[in-house]
Amino acid sequence: MTVPRASAPPPPTPAAEAPRAARRTLGRPLPTAVYALFAAALTVTLRLVEVSRAGDLFVDEVIYQELGRSAGRGGFPSTSEGLFFLHPPGFFYLEAGWMKLFGEHQDVIAQVHSLRVLNALLAGVTAALLVALVARVRSRPAGLVAGVLFALDQFCIRQNNRVLLETETMVWVLAGFLVLVPLCRSGPQGRPRARAVAGGLLLGMGVLTKDHSALVTVLPLLLALALGWGPPRRLTAWAASAAVLPYAVYVVFVGGFGHWTDFWEQKTHGLDRLLGLTQETGFNAPGTPSLAGRLLDELPGYGTTYLLLALTPVALFLLLRRREPVYRLLALFHACAILTLGYALAIGTLEEQALYLLFVPNLVALAVTVPVPRRRPAARTLAVACIAGVLLAPAVVYAKDRWQPDDGFARMQEYMRQHVPAGSGIVTVDGQKTRGVTYWTFEDSYRLGNWVTPGERAAHRADYVIVPWKVVEQGYGRSPLPEVRELTRDARLLFSFQGHTYGSLALYRLPPVPGQPAGPR
């Protein structure tokens, strides 16, 4: 007897197959690019909100926008004081390209605000690279946490909202390590020598933006070469050679155009500052506030930043425990960042922005090493709660502080355009051993100088004085606090603004010097 065959089930209809396909799609992990784009978008958005009002002008911003203008005119960057070789030109040529694309503002403050948008976009690239690097070493969720932490961190926001070198520098540094990390894997690699050279060139572009960054780019590669950590030695040698190439080409051009003497003079002065032999700025300079006092003052806003930095030794320990080549390479990167900041903290020139070159590597180290319990639900819940708290705290600070106006110089400029004639003589009291933010902001419209004695005021017909009181009170002014108080004792207050950056920013009309004819009042 023949058993009849069971008939095949009818093929599923499109309506029945759609839910199954949707479940399969939803079950797949999102690609790294989605996480990276989310972190980048969040980072850029948070930095662009109130970008022109949430932080007053910083002196380096005003100088760097002038260097960007000069780079756009061709040749080496320069200011009104001459050619500028204290820092390499990478960021200044990027500024020049931005101005060519989006227009150059004649107004200094408007130009700074435009360049802040550029740095906000660079910060977005940094967040995306953070996600990609951590995802490549550990996992996509860990990368997303690192990217969102970077996006929300108040210290990083302040650094990225200023027209400074460190933001672009870190873009190149992270991009370089992202390219080099796959070379640490065993097994055949596609075009490993080209990848090593490309990674080295990216790190070299970081050095061409801020030569100080050689301590977190070239030095880790040299240590990896000596210790045999990270990629195979021959590939590390290729990467290290490529890393010094961009700066070497720059030096050759400087010498070829006959500027070697100026270059050497400014670089040796910069090296003296880096080593702490010359203390002009920063927390180690004489007469300035202590680092401990500054940290306590900033604790309410930067508590999460301090917590993550306090975990720096833990992150290094966890990296060194891992024997895989990729972790050893990141350990050298992290250790060099710690040594660089540690030296500055001890005896070097310690400036706030230097901390950025440790914070970001530390974020990478924590994201790829800190264990998350998987089998113990209570411990896992606690870990998730801690991560949520670390993310929530800076978000609350941002929501509270971001809409507090801190744009005193922009408001003062509007007042001066209407009430202070162009070409008037103005006394400046900030700037320590160099010209301060007041000079660089108003040099195109007024005559400015540290003319504090009656004779100097009379000789230069200086009828006004601008005082950023917080700068003077903290010891960063060219004129000491008693001298400024004496200068303004009988002066008439014309304009005042209270902000976080400069405290009371004030413009005074000075009384006439005896024997000097009084100007219009």
C-alpha positions as CSV (number, residue, x, y, z in Angstrom):
1,M,0.0,0.0,0.0
2,T,1.5,3.3,-1.0
3,V,1.4,6.0,1.6
4,P,0.4,9.3,0.1
5,R,2.9,12.1,0.3
6,A,2.2,15.0,2.5
7,S,1.6,18.1,0.4
8,A,4.1,20.9,0.8
9,P,2.9,23.8,2.8
10,P,1.8,26.8,0.7
11,P,4.4,29.5,0.4
12,P,3.9,32.4,2.9
13,T,2.1,35.3,1.6
14,P,3.8,38.7,1.7
15,A,1.5,39.8,4.5
16,A,2.5,36.9,6.7
17,E,6.3,37.3,5.9
18,A,6.5,41.0,6.7
19,P,6.3,40.6,10.5
20,R,9.0,37.9,10.4
21,A,11.3,40.1,8.3
22,A,10.7,43.1,10.7
23,R,11.6,40.9,13.7
24,R,14.8,39.8,12.0
25,T,15.7,43.4,11.1
26,L,15.0,44.7,14.6
27,G,17.1,41.9,16.1
28,R,20.2,42.9,14.2
29,P,22.7,45.2,16.0
30,L,22.8,48.7,14.5
31,P,26.0,49.4,12.4
32,T,28.7,51.4,14.1
33,A,28.1,54.3,11.7
34,V,24.6,54.8,13.3
35,Y,26.0,55.1,16.8
36,A,28.8,57.4,15.5
37,L,26.3,59.7,13.7
38,F,24.1,59.9,16.8
39,A,27.1,60.9,19.0
40,A,28.3,63.4,16.4
41,A,24.9,65.0,16.0
42,L,24.4,65.3,19.8
43,T,27.9,66.8,20.2
44,V,27.5,69.4,17.5
45,T,24.0,70.4,18.7
46,L,25.0,70.9,22.3
47,R,28.0,73.0,21.3
48,L,26.1,75.2,18.8
49,V,23.3,76.2,21.2
50,E,24.0,79.8,22.3
51,V,27.5,79.4,20.9
52,S,28.0,83.2,20.7
53,R,26.6,84.0,24.2
54,A,27.6,81.1,26.4
55,G,31.2,81.9,26.7
56,D,33.0,85.3,26.4
57,L,36.1,85.9,24.2
58,F,39.3,84.1,25.2
59,V,42.5,85.8,24.3
60,D,43.9,82.9,22.2
61,E,40.7,82.9,20.1
62,V,41.2,86.5,19.0
63,I,44.8,85.9,18.2
64,Y,44.1,82.6,16.3
65,Q,41.4,84.3,14.1
66,E,43.9,86.9,13.1
67,L,46.4,84.1,12.2
68,G,43.7,82.4,10.1
69,R,43.0,85.6,8.2
70,S,46.7,86.0,7.4
71,A,47.0,82.4,6.3
72,G,44.2,83.0,3.9
73,R,46.2,85.8,2.3
74,G,49.1,83.3,1.6
75,G,52.4,82.6,3.1
76,F,53.0,81.8,6.8
77,P,50.6,82.9,9.4
78,S,51.3,86.2,11.1
79,T,49.9,88.9,13.4
80,S,50.4,92.6,13.7
81,E,53.6,91.7,15.6
82,G,55.1,89.7,12.8
83,L,55.4,86.1,11.6
84,F,54.0,83.5,14.1
85,F,55.9,80.3,14.6
86,L,55.1,79.6,18.3
87,H,52.6,77.0,17.1
88,P,52.6,75.1,13.8
89,P,50.2,76.3,11.1
90,G,47.7,73.3,10.7
91,F,44.8,74.9,12.4
92,F,45.4,78.4,10.9
93,Y,45.2,77.0,7.3
94,L,42.0,75.2,8.2
95,E,40.6,78.5,9.5
96,A,41.6,80.1,6.2
97,G,39.7,77.4,4.3
98,W,36.7,78.0,6.4
99,M,36.8,81.7,5.8
100,K,37.1,81.1,2.0
101,L,34.0,78.8,2.1
102,F,31.8,80.8,4.4
103,G,33.1,84.4,4.2
104,E,35.5,86.5,6.2
105,H,34.0,88.8,8.7
106,Q,35.6,92.2,9.2
107,D,34.4,92.3,12.8
108,V,36.8,90.4,15.1
109,I,34.1,89.1,17.4
110,A,31.8,88.0,14.5
111,Q,34.8,86.1,13.0
112,V,35.5,84.3,16.3
113,H,31.9,83.3,16.6
114,S,32.0,81.9,13.0
115,L,35.1,79.9,13.8
116,R,33.4,78.5,16.9
117,V,31.0,76.8,14.5
118,L,34.0,75.2,12.8
119,N,35.3,73.8,16.1
120,A,31.8,72.5,17.0
121,L,31.8,70.5,13.8
122,L,35.3,69.2,14.6
123,A,34.0,68.2,18.0
124,G,31.3,66.2,16.3
125,V,34.0,64.4,14.2
126,T,35.8,63.7,17.5
127,A,32.7,62.0,19.0
128,A,32.2,59.9,15.9
129,L,35.9,58.8,16.0
130,L,35.6,58.0,19.7
131,V,32.6,55.7,19.0
132,A,34.4,54.0,16.0
133,L,37.6,53.5,18.0
134,V,36.0,52.0,21.1
135,A,33.6,49.9,19.0
136,R,36.6,48.5,17.0
137,V,38.4,47.5,20.2
138,R,35.5,46.5,22.4
139,S,31.8,46.9,21.4
140,R,29.4,49.3,19.8
141,P,27.5,50.0,23.1
142,A,30.7,50.9,24.8
143,G,31.6,53.2,21.9
144,L,28.2,54.9,22.2
145,V,28.7,55.5,25.9
146,A,32.1,57.1,25.3
147,G,30.7,59.3,22.5
148,V,27.7,60.5,24.6
149,L,30.0,61.1,27.6
150,F,32.2,63.3,25.4
151,A,29.1,65.1,24.0
152,L,27.8,66.0,27.5
153,D,31.0,66.7,29.4
154,Q,31.1,70.3,30.4
155,F,34.9,70.6,30.2
156,C,34.9,69.3,26.7
157,I,32.1,71.6,25.7
158,R,34.0,74.6,27.0
159,Q,37.2,73.6,25.1
160,N,35.3,72.9,21.9
161,N,33.4,76.1,22.1
162,R,36.6,78.1,22.0
163,V,38.7,78.6,18.9
164,L,41.7,76.6,20.2
165,L,44.1,74.1,18.7
166,E,43.3,71.1,20.8
167,T,40.0,70.2,19.2
168,E,41.4,69.8,15.7
169,T,44.5,68.1,17.2
170,M,42.5,65.4,18.8
171,V,40.6,64.7,15.6
172,W,43.9,63.8,13.9
173,V,45.1,61.8,16.9
174,L,42.0,59.6,17.2
175,A,41.8,59.2,13.4
176,G,45.5,58.0,13.4
177,F,44.9,55.4,16.1
178,L,41.7,54.2,14.5
179,V,43.7,53.4,11.4
180,L,46.5,51.8,13.3
181,V,44.4,49.6,15.6
182,P,43.5,46.9,13.0
183,L,47.3,46.3,12.5
184,C,47.5,44.9,16.0
185,R,45.4,41.8,14.9
186,S,47.1,38.6,14.1
187,G,46.6,37.1,10.6
188,P,46.8,38.6,7.2
189,Q,46.1,42.2,6.7
190,G,45.1,44.0,3.5
191,R,47.9,46.5,2.5
192,P,49.3,46.8,6.0
193,R,52.2,49.0,5.0
194,A,49.8,51.6,3.4
195,R,47.6,51.5,6.5
196,A,50.6,52.1,8.7
197,V,51.8,55.0,6.6
198,A,48.2,56.5,6.5
199,G,47.9,56.2,10.3
200,G,51.2,57.8,10.8
201,L,50.4,60.7,8.5
202,L,47.2,61.3,10.4
203,L,49.1,61.4,13.7
204,G,51.6,63.7,12.0
205,M,48.8,66.1,11.1
206,G,48.1,66.3,14.8
207,V,51.7,67.4,15.4
208,L,51.4,69.9,12.6
209,T,48.4,71.4,14.4
210,K,50.0,71.4,17.9
211,D,53.6,70.3,18.2
212,H,53.1,69.5,21.9
213,S,50.9,66.6,20.7
214,A,54.1,64.7,19.6
215,L,54.2,63.5,23.2
216,V,50.9,61.6,22.6
217,T,51.5,60.5,19.0
218,V,55.2,60.1,18.0
219,L,56.4,59.1,21.5
220,P,53.9,56.2,21.9
221,L,55.0,54.9,18.5
222,L,58.6,55.1,19.5
223,L,57.9,53.2,22.7
224,A,55.9,50.6,20.9
225,L,58.8,50.2,18.5
226,A,61.3,49.7,21.4
227,L,59.0,47.4,23.5
228,G,57.5,45.4,20.6
229,W,54.0,46.4,21.7
230,G,51.1,47.0,19.3
231,P,51.5,46.3,15.6
232,P,54.6,44.4,14.2
233,R,57.8,46.4,14.6
234,R,58.2,47.0,10.8
235,L,54.8,48.5,10.6
236,T,55.3,50.6,13.7
237,A,58.5,51.9,12.1
238,W,56.6,52.9,9.0
239,A,54.0,54.7,11.1
240,A,56.5,56.5,13.2
241,S,58.4,57.6,10.1
242,A,55.3,58.9,8.5
243,A,54.2,60.7,11.7
244,V,57.2,63.0,11.6
245,L,56.9,63.7,7.8
246,P,54.3,66.6,7.8
247,Y,56.2,68.6,10.4
248,A,59.5,67.9,8.7
249,V,58.1,69.3,5.4
250,Y,56.9,72.4,7.3
251,V,60.4,73.0,8.8
252,V,62.0,72.6,5.3
253,F,59.6,75.3,3.9
254,V,60.3,77.6,6.8
255,G,64.1,77.3,6.2
256,G,63.7,77.5,2.5
257,F,61.9,80.9,2.7
258,G,64.6,82.3,5.0
259,H,62.7,82.4,8.3
260,W,64.8,80.0,10.3
261,T,66.1,82.6,12.8
262,D,62.5,83.7,13.7
263,F,61.4,80.1,13.8
264,W,64.2,79.0,16.1
265,E,63.8,81.9,18.5
266,Q,60.1,81.3,18.9
267,K,60.4,77.6,19.2
268,T,63.1,77.7,21.8
269,H,60.9,80.2,23.8
270,G,58.0,77.8,23.4
271,L,60.2,74.9,24.6
272,D,61.3,76.9,27.6
273,R,57.6,77.4,28.5
274,L,56.8,73.7,28.0
275,L,59.6,72.6,30.2
276,G,58.7,75.2,32.8
277,L,61.9,77.2,32.5
278,T,59.8,80.2,31.6
279,Q,56.5,80.7,33.4
280,E,54.4,83.3,31.7
281,T,50.9,81.8,31.8
282,G,49.1,79.0,33.5
283,F,48.6,77.9,37.1
284,N,52.3,77.5,37.8
285,A,53.1,81.2,36.9
286,P,54.0,83.4,39.8
287,G,51.1,85.4,41.3
288,T,48.3,83.4,39.7
289,P,45.6,81.4,41.6
290,S,46.4,77.9,42.7
291,L,45.2,74.9,40.7
292,A,43.4,73.5,43.8
293,G,41.5,76.7,44.3
294,R,40.4,76.7,40.6
295,L,39.3,73.1,40.8
296,L,37.2,73.8,43.9
297,D,35.6,76.8,42.2
298,E,34.7,74.7,39.1
299,L,33.6,71.6,41.1
300,P,29.8,72.3,40.7
301,G,30.0,72.3,36.9
302,Y,32.8,69.8,36.3
303,G,32.2,67.2,39.0
304,T,31.8,64.4,36.4
305,T,34.9,65.5,34.6
306,Y,36.9,65.3,37.8
307,L,35.4,61.8,38.6
308,L,36.5,60.5,35.2
309,L,39.9,62.0,35.6
310,A,40.2,60.5,39.0
311,L,39.8,57.1,37.4
312,T,42.9,57.7,35.2
313,P,45.2,55.3,37.1
314,V,42.5,52.7,37.1
315,A,42.1,52.9,33.4
316,L,45.9,52.6,32.9
317,F,46.1,49.6,35.2
318,L,43.3,47.8,33.4
319,L,44.9,48.5,30.0
320,L,48.3,47.1,31.3
321,R,46.5,43.9,32.6
322,R,45.5,43.0,29.0
323,R,48.2,41.4,26.9
324,E,46.6,41.8,23.5
325,P,48.7,44.0,21.2
326,V,45.8,46.5,20.7
327,Y,45.5,47.1,24.5
328,R,49.2,47.5,24.8
329,L,49.2,50.2,22.1
330,L,46.4,52.1,23.8
331,A,48.2,51.7,27.1
332,L,51.2,53.6,25.6
333,F,48.9,56.2,24.2
334,H,47.3,56.7,27.7
335,A,50.6,56.5,29.6
336,C,52.2,59.2,27.4
337,A,49.1,61.5,27.9
338,I,49.4,61.0,31.7
339,L,53.2,61.7,31.7
340,T,52.7,64.8,29.6
341,L,50.1,66.3,31.9
342,G,51.9,65.1,35.0
343,Y,55.0,67.0,34.0
344,A,53.0,70.2,33.3
345,L,51.3,69.8,36.6
346,A,54.6,69.5,38.5
347,I,56.9,72.1,36.9
348,G,55.8,72.8,33.3
349,T,53.4,75.4,31.9
350,L,50.0,74.2,33.1
351,E,47.1,75.6,31.1
352,E,43.5,74.5,31.2
353,Q,43.4,73.3,27.6
354,A,46.2,70.9,28.2
355,L,43.8,68.7,30.2
356,Y,41.9,68.0,27.0
357,L,44.8,66.0,25.7
358,L,44.5,63.7,28.7
359,F,40.7,63.6,29.1
360,V,39.9,62.2,25.7
361,P,42.6,59.4,25.8
362,N,41.3,58.6,29.3
363,L,37.8,58.3,28.0
364,V,39.0,55.8,25.4
365,A,40.9,53.8,28.0
366,L,37.9,53.6,30.4
367,A,35.5,52.7,27.6
368,V,37.5,49.7,26.4
369,T,38.5,48.3,29.8
370,V,35.9,49.0,32.6
371,P,34.1,45.7,33.1
372,V,30.3,45.5,33.1
373,P,28.9,42.5,35.0
374,R,26.8,40.2,32.9
375,R,25.8,37.2,35.1
376,R,24.9,39.1,38.3
377,P,21.7,41.1,37.6
378,A,22.2,43.3,40.7
379,A,25.7,44.3,39.8
380,R,24.7,44.9,36.2
381,T,21.8,47.1,37.3
382,L,24.2,49.1,39.6
383,A,26.7,49.5,36.7
384,V,23.9,50.8,34.4
385,A,22.7,53.2,37.1
386,C,26.2,54.5,37.6
387,I,26.6,55.1,33.8
388,A,23.2,56.8,33.8
389,G,24.2,59.1,36.7
390,V,27.5,60.0,35.0
391,L,25.5,61.0,31.9
392,L,22.7,62.8,33.7
393,A,24.8,65.0,35.9
394,P,26.5,67.0,33.1
395,A,23.2,67.2,31.2
396,V,21.6,68.9,34.2
397,V,24.5,71.4,34.5
398,Y,24.3,72.1,30.8
399,A,20.5,72.8,31.0
400,K,21.0,75.1,34.0
401,D,24.0,77.1,32.8
402,R,23.9,77.2,29.0
403,W,21.4,80.0,28.8
404,Q,23.3,82.3,31.2
405,P,24.7,85.1,29.0
406,D,28.4,85.5,29.1
407,D,29.2,87.8,26.2
408,G,30.5,90.9,27.8
409,F,33.0,91.9,25.1
410,A,30.3,91.7,22.4
411,R,28.0,93.9,24.4
412,M,30.9,96.3,25.2
413,Q,31.7,96.6,21.5
414,E,28.2,97.6,20.7
415,Y,28.3,100.3,23.4
416,M,31.7,101.6,22.3
417,R,30.6,101.9,18.6
418,Q,28.0,104.4,19.7
419,H,29.7,106.2,22.5
420,V,33.5,105.9,22.1
421,P,35.0,107.6,19.0
422,A,37.1,105.4,16.8
423,G,40.8,106.1,17.3
424,S,40.4,107.0,21.0
425,G,43.2,106.1,23.3
426,I,42.3,103.3,25.7
427,V,44.4,102.0,28.7
428,T,44.6,98.2,28.9
429,V,45.5,96.4,32.1
430,D,45.2,92.7,31.1
431,G,47.7,90.5,29.3
432,Q,50.5,89.7,31.8
433,K,53.8,89.7,29.7
434,T,51.9,89.8,26.4
435,R,49.0,91.7,25.0
436,G,45.7,90.7,26.4
437,V,42.2,90.0,25.1
438,T,41.3,93.7,25.2
439,Y,44.1,94.7,22.9
440,W,43.6,92.0,20.4
441,T,39.8,92.6,20.3
442,F,39.9,96.4,19.7
443,E,43.2,97.0,18.0
444,D,41.6,97.7,14.6
445,S,39.4,100.5,16.0
446,Y,41.3,102.1,18.8
447,R,44.7,103.0,20.1
448,L,45.5,100.7,23.1
449,G,48.4,100.3,25.5
450,N,49.3,99.8,29.1
451,W,49.5,103.5,29.8
452,V,48.8,103.7,33.5
453,T,50.9,106.6,34.6
454,P,49.7,110.2,34.2
455,G,52.6,111.0,31.8
456,E,51.8,108.0,29.6
457,R,48.2,108.8,29.5
458,A,48.8,112.4,28.6
459,A,51.4,111.4,25.9
460,H,49.0,109.0,24.3
461,R,45.8,111.0,25.0
462,A,44.2,108.0,26.7
463,D,40.8,108.9,28.1
464,Y,39.4,105.5,28.7
465,V,40.3,102.2,30.5
466,I,38.9,98.7,30.0
467,V,39.1,96.4,33.1
468,P,38.2,92.7,33.1
469,W,38.2,92.6,36.9
470,K,38.4,88.9,37.3
471,V,41.6,88.7,35.3
472,V,43.2,91.4,37.4
473,E,42.0,90.0,40.7
474,Q,43.4,86.5,39.8
475,G,46.9,87.9,39.0
476,Y,46.7,87.5,35.2
477,G,46.8,91.3,34.5
478,R,49.8,93.3,33.4
479,S,48.9,95.9,36.0
480,P,48.6,94.7,39.6
481,L,45.2,95.0,41.4
482,P,46.2,98.0,43.6
483,E,47.4,100.0,40.6
484,V,44.1,99.3,38.7
485,R,42.0,100.3,41.7
486,E,44.0,103.6,42.0
487,L,43.6,104.2,38.3
488,T,39.8,103.8,38.4
489,R,39.2,105.4,41.7
490,D,38.0,108.7,40.3
491,A,37.0,107.4,36.9
492,R,33.4,107.4,35.6
493,L,31.8,104.0,34.9
494,L,30.4,104.0,31.4
495,F,29.6,100.3,30.9
496,S,29.6,97.2,33.0
497,F,28.7,93.5,32.4
498,Q,28.7,90.7,34.9
499,G,29.7,87.3,33.4
500,H,31.3,84.0,34.3
501,T,34.5,84.5,32.3
502,Y,35.6,88.0,33.4
503,G,33.5,88.7,36.4
504,S,32.8,92.4,36.0
505,L,33.9,93.7,32.6
506,A,34.0,97.5,32.8
507,L,34.7,100.5,30.7
508,Y,35.6,103.8,32.5
509,R,36.1,107.4,31.4
510,L,39.3,108.6,33.1
511,P,39.6,112.1,34.6
512,P,41.8,114.5,32.7
513,V,45.5,114.5,33.6
514,P,46.4,117.9,35.1
515,G,47.6,120.1,32.3
516,Q,46.0,118.0,29.6
517,P,43.1,119.5,27.7
518,A,39.9,117.6,28.4
519,G,38.3,115.8,25.5
520,P,34.5,115.6,24.9
521,R,32.8,113.9,27.8
